């Protein structure tokens, strides 16, 4: 069983238009706090990002925000964070979030959310980490993405064992359990983390 003391959550800086996404984002933060799992995320108080943080903060959870200098002017940094870490750029932000986390969960979002998800999966595929990667598929938000990934497998561009690095569920408790039970494949370390 994997000990999850901290989880990095990737999600949108917009709220979207599905109330269940908003509610589940808050609920994820709440459940993490109740289970003593620190939240690592992008530091904003807006959008789905803010909802996850509010869920954790409301239930006295530890919340670590990581943000690059240039976004501090554009995004509204949450003032209730346990800790705020500032980085020089986006890549350092992702590296720091990865270092601080025992696992990752992706909620609905846009381009930035997908970029974070795919980079962290790629790092796992390359053997840079062996941490569980969860996808909370609220109301089927990621159904079409999963179909695309399955098509990549069918067409020989994605190995099944790499597809299976992504743990998918529409229920928070079930997803957390899958992450605790995740057993990484024994893959060679192609790269060292300082080469990303």
Beta strands, then each sheet from edge to edge (+ up, - down):
strand 1: 6-10
strand 2: 38-41
strand 3: 63-68
strand 4: 83-87
strand 5: 103-106
strand 6: 132-136
strand 7: 166-169
sheet 1: 4+ 3+ 2+ 1+ 5+ 6+ 7+
end
